[in-house]
Amino acid sequence: MLPWACAVERLDGKALLRVSGAIDFSTVEIFRRALREIVAVGGQIVVDLRNVSYMDFTGILALESVTKATVDLTVIVPRLLRRVAAIAGLDKMLVLQDAGPA
């Protein structure tokens, strides 16, 4: 399992939030705070979840909360999370981009 990490950076004029490890009740507050900070900056935002090994409903709710903001947001999701995101309806609220082969 990947260690937990959550980092914001700028890349080619985009704000990028890279997350690895599990997003669950023990890490979601850090994830939610990082999402709020990056959305407040505005502009084009990419949330890279390709190294997330697990995400429970708290992570889904955190992503759903930023759909209310008017931002240009793309979420890169690994195959592991794609179905969960679709079941939760995130594919209808956010631009989801496949991370490619694992």
FENCORBEL-V394105 format. One record per helix or strand. SS is the DSSP state (H for helix, E for strand). FROM is the first residue (numbers start at 1). LEN is the number of residues. Records with the same first field share a line. If there is no record, write none. Layout:
SS = FROM-LEN, FROM-LEN
This chain:
E = 5-7, 14-10, 44-12, 72-6, 95-4
H = 28-14, 57-10, 79-9, 90-4
